[in-house]
Amino acid sequence: MAHYLKIRRPYILRCEVRDKNYELIEHTADIGIKVKARDLNRLFRNAALAMFDIIAEKRPVARASEKSVEIKQEADNLEELFINWLNELLSLSSTKELIFTDFQIDKLDKNNLQATIFGSDIKNYKVNVEVKAATYHELKIEDTGSGWQAQVIFDV
């Protein structure tokens, strides 16, 4: 199993994930992100991309095989669905030893999510941070009128 580096300092940094912006937000002991998207599907996708961008960076590999996994989630509300989604991705990443790099949201409403996720072997990556869980602490999900934005804190 890989060894992980824990980040324990506050900082703010703008990053780009596949032409999708997210911002790391200042937090004393953990890592937080603000994610924006033009619709709810892209918000869930961008949050997942940002989380795995924080976790690991790809090493140069000749040709890595990609695996797909189907996910179905149900929740009482949008906030619970969002946290369940991110934590399910973390759990699957750990148990299957994969880093997920693409997320196809097939169905999404405020209580249900169905998606196909794609990843490759964790050995093809340099793991930077162990994200233990997405938390409800300071969680915000809002429709801004021109799109959606979310803020989530990750326990590291």
C-alpha positions as CSV (number, residue, x, y, z in Angstrom):
1,M,0.0,0.0,0.0
2,A,1.2,3.5,-0.8
3,H,2.4,5.9,1.9
4,Y,0.6,9.3,2.0
5,L,1.7,12.8,2.7
6,K,-0.6,14.8,5.0
7,I,-1.0,18.5,4.4
8,R,-1.5,20.4,7.6
9,R,-1.3,24.1,6.7
10,P,-3.8,26.7,5.5
11,Y,-3.4,27.9,1.9
12,I,-5.4,29.1,-1.1
13,L,-4.5,28.1,-4.6
14,R,-6.4,28.3,-7.9
15,C,-6.1,25.1,-10.0
16,E,-7.5,23.9,-13.3
17,V,-8.8,20.4,-13.9
18,R,-9.5,19.6,-17.5
19,D,-10.6,23.2,-18.2
20,K,-12.8,23.1,-15.1
21,N,-11.8,25.5,-12.3
22,Y,-11.8,24.8,-8.6
23,E,-10.2,26.7,-5.8
24,L,-8.6,25.2,-2.7
25,I,-9.9,27.1,0.3
26,E,-8.1,27.9,3.6
27,H,-8.8,25.5,6.4
28,T,-6.7,24.9,9.5
29,A,-6.1,21.2,9.4
30,D,-8.0,19.8,6.4
31,I,-8.4,20.7,2.7
32,G,-11.4,22.5,1.3
33,I,-12.5,23.2,-2.2
34,K,-14.9,25.5,-4.0
35,V,-16.2,24.1,-7.3
36,K,-18.3,25.8,-9.9
37,A,-20.2,24.4,-12.9
38,R,-23.0,25.5,-15.2
39,D,-25.3,22.6,-14.2
40,L,-25.7,20.1,-11.3
41,N,-24.2,17.1,-13.3
42,R,-21.0,19.1,-14.0
43,L,-20.8,20.2,-10.4
44,F,-20.8,16.6,-9.1
45,R,-18.3,15.7,-11.9
46,N,-16.0,18.7,-11.2
47,A,-16.0,18.0,-7.4
48,A,-14.9,14.5,-8.1
49,L,-12.2,15.6,-10.6
50,A,-10.9,18.2,-8.1
51,M,-10.8,15.6,-5.3
52,F,-8.7,13.2,-7.3
53,D,-6.5,15.9,-8.6
54,I,-5.7,16.8,-5.0
55,I,-5.1,13.1,-4.1
56,A,-2.7,12.1,-6.9
57,E,-0.8,13.0,-10.0
58,K,-0.3,10.7,-13.0
59,R,3.1,9.3,-13.6
60,P,4.2,8.8,-17.2
61,V,3.0,5.3,-18.2
62,A,3.2,3.7,-21.6
63,R,-0.5,2.7,-21.7
64,A,-2.5,2.3,-18.6
65,S,-5.7,0.1,-18.8
66,E,-8.8,1.8,-17.6
67,K,-11.5,0.2,-15.5
68,S,-15.1,1.3,-15.2
69,V,-17.4,1.0,-12.1
70,E,-21.2,1.6,-11.9
71,I,-22.4,3.7,-9.0
72,K,-26.0,4.2,-7.7
73,Q,-26.7,6.5,-4.7
74,E,-29.9,7.5,-2.9
75,A,-30.2,10.2,-0.3
76,D,-32.8,12.4,1.5
77,N,-31.5,15.6,0.0
78,L,-28.9,17.1,-2.3
79,E,-26.3,17.8,0.4
80,E,-26.4,14.1,1.6
81,L,-26.2,12.9,-2.0
82,F,-23.1,15.1,-2.7
83,I,-21.3,13.9,0.4
84,N,-22.3,10.2,-0.3
85,W,-21.0,10.5,-3.9
86,L,-17.6,11.8,-2.9
87,N,-17.2,9.3,0.0
88,E,-18.3,6.4,-2.2
89,L,-15.6,7.4,-4.7
90,L,-13.0,7.5,-2.0
91,S,-14.1,4.1,-0.7
92,L,-14.1,2.5,-4.2
93,S,-10.7,4.1,-4.9
94,S,-9.3,2.5,-1.7
95,T,-10.8,-0.9,-2.1
96,K,-10.2,-1.3,-5.8
97,E,-6.8,0.5,-5.7
98,L,-7.8,2.9,-8.5
99,I,-7.5,6.6,-9.1
100,F,-10.7,7.8,-10.9
101,T,-10.2,10.2,-13.8
102,D,-13.5,10.4,-15.5
103,F,-17.1,10.5,-14.3
104,Q,-20.2,10.0,-16.5
105,I,-23.3,11.1,-14.7
106,D,-26.1,9.1,-16.2
107,K,-28.9,10.2,-13.9
108,L,-29.0,12.9,-11.2
109,D,-31.7,14.6,-9.2
110,K,-31.8,15.9,-5.7
111,N,-32.2,12.4,-4.2
112,N,-30.7,10.0,-6.7
113,L,-27.5,9.6,-8.7
114,Q,-26.4,7.0,-11.2
115,A,-23.0,7.2,-12.8
116,T,-20.2,5.3,-14.5
117,I,-16.8,6.1,-13.2
118,F,-13.4,5.3,-14.9
119,G,-10.0,4.9,-13.3
120,S,-6.7,3.2,-13.6
121,D,-4.3,1.4,-11.2
122,I,-3.1,3.5,-8.3
123,K,0.5,2.3,-9.2
124,N,0.3,4.7,-12.2
125,Y,0.1,7.7,-9.9
126,K,2.1,9.5,-7.3
127,V,-0.2,9.9,-4.3
128,N,0.1,13.3,-2.7
129,V,-2.5,13.3,0.0
130,E,-4.8,10.8,1.7
131,V,-8.3,12.2,1.7
132,K,-10.2,10.2,4.4
133,A,-13.6,11.6,3.8
134,A,-15.8,14.5,2.5
135,T,-17.4,16.2,5.4
136,Y,-20.6,18.2,6.2
137,H,-18.4,20.8,7.9
138,E,-19.0,24.2,6.1
139,L,-20.7,22.3,3.2
140,K,-22.5,24.6,0.8
141,I,-24.3,23.8,-2.4
142,E,-26.1,26.5,-4.2
143,D,-27.8,27.4,-7.5
144,T,-26.3,30.8,-8.3
145,G,-28.7,31.6,-11.2
146,S,-25.9,31.4,-13.7
147,G,-24.8,27.9,-12.6
148,W,-24.0,25.9,-9.5
149,Q,-21.3,26.1,-6.9
150,A,-20.3,23.9,-3.9
151,Q,-17.9,24.2,-1.0
152,V,-16.7,21.0,0.7
153,I,-14.1,20.3,3.3
154,F,-12.1,17.0,3.1
155,D,-10.7,15.3,6.2
156,V,-7.1,14.4,5.5
